[in-house]
């Protein structure tokens, strides 16, 4: 029997892109890509491939209904979804051909594991990963804000010519794909401990640590801030990375003292700029001095230190 596929396509709004990829993965749809023309990087299209036999019309309608609330969270409307049938092919090739090397900041490069390093980016620090397997492909503004902040911190602690975070321990809460921890290791951090409540994210972080060459320096387990504190074995980290939604940060911040040292620094993203005042207040009540230090569109990045 010849296998055929449904190809799902919709415009990829920047606020929704990684949330949609995560949602599709949780629904058992791993064949996902984001594509754009080189001359129009902001006009992105989310594409997913689904076996036709497994996705009759009622299931496709249910899938659309499951995706819609993600847009509601941001006061947006889910873009129209198109469904096209296509004959059997090497779907992995079709899927992977849409991913490209993605430079971030001045020195980092996110490189899908199956691609060769482009010569024009040979001087960049390479984060090798399997995109699409968990939140944190690098395309979302909150991820880029964190990556750029880690890069700037390395410049401050080293120099512009020789950026270096120094021999620090890093804690990554809600690690997603592991991209932030890997970026810290590339820039001098000694070790990273990470946790996520999504088993797909834990697996993706482990896999990406292997392909990036850091399997021996990045430890990840399923869980939240309590699991992260356990991994730290009573020695809070010098740097806390936390790219999750503002209400979740607010709920978890009473436990930040267990994962971030008194003289440590925290980089928090995943928050909308208009959520910053409330989050600053919540952090202040827990003994943290918080400051919104970067933003991209309506997304912000907050830096925290002990008050």
Steps between C-alpha positions, in 0.01 A plus 500: 500500500635842408532733797381856456516803726314808609717811488379758752606860439431829677670837537744486791444801724813570709305490827361156421771319307667296769178445693345349188803278440481384863126435474534297181773290660289431808223380267735248339588705191882518483532582129497879532701775332500877459589637161552842346653647188854635554389845388205503744610348835205656684241329281517157657281199431447212741476165322416158644456159339236255629426147373173521308364174642540624858342841447150488351295820497361478857850461644631788288221725629583398858864585435407851384284544812792389719732758342264797524538564878873562453410812302238606754774522764653793311175661391554378145303296251651180368584555130300296248620141465527338159507125439654353184540135408831381368632165389750299694854632501799505724323723750814549706672657202195711424484611862867564556562696182315799650740546792802726454798617704379783724747761631410660834672804648863561412647154557242221522364275226211255533574217259267206430693183572486371142643815336863583429642817651468779239843652428368853557420404861820307572604744775178460702434280802276219374196374688424171323149376560201315360243778449134443555526237773432738790440866581816697428596484134650847528250678280272635774583852631524378861761239407701753301484752784649239735769394255603861440504570875726199565732627226510850651569357845796306357636824354464678835678224691766444235545754223361578157803323349494204741150469647483251786237434766771350719484173700139541609219255571179563307144395585248486215139490622254396230784408266291414191749389237805574719608780268572755775712266709698394194560867414635557852734200474631623167592828668695364793254369757627189680177305546126531441221331694158519340141398563174505309153369575464371143658159434544591132708799606717288729568256219568781253743669739690175551516438125610855423767486771640192326504650149656822637770304685393580857344176621750485788438858617122537467270309735123510450211340686122507486353744750479862610693724738509236777667251266747768391591572863556128556734482200697793642559302822474798732737718296285761321611605151684816400264558206130413473339478156122495492309544173142422601176696521468783755224339713715188536806706596286678760383170644852355516698803620458425874733203440763691300719534809553122485639507146677839474791601722481824708750670267358333187320643200172391342384550143123466472310514173170371365325808634310773321626852567168602654531211748832633632371732779298225669787253468749752640275545804466125553878457479560793736278333759735200482814710544602549136580823321357463149552721197367477145829517307405407142196467282403392151157594375267444798730240661741587780802366686546566870823487699480414870747526789468476874358825640 
